[in-house]
Amino acid sequence: MENFRCQCKKIVCQIEKDTIIIKCRHCKRYIHINTKGIIDIEYKLTSDGDETGLTVVKL
């Protein structure tokens, strides 16, 4: 299992094969997001489609 961190060094989620695991900071439940393969993860400064400040991490 690999910890995936934001650029500020805070752990955002954990990645285990094709599953992304996120822990709710309020109720402490774990959310498992199953995928058919993670291609990349993008860091964006805004939630819209603006490409300013975009960083792509290839997995």
PyMOL commands that set and color helices and strands:
alter all, ss='L'
color gray80, all
select strands_A, chain A and resi 2-5+11-16+19-23+30-34+40-43+55-58
alter strands_A, ss='S'
color yellow, strands_A
deselect
rebuild
show_as cartoon
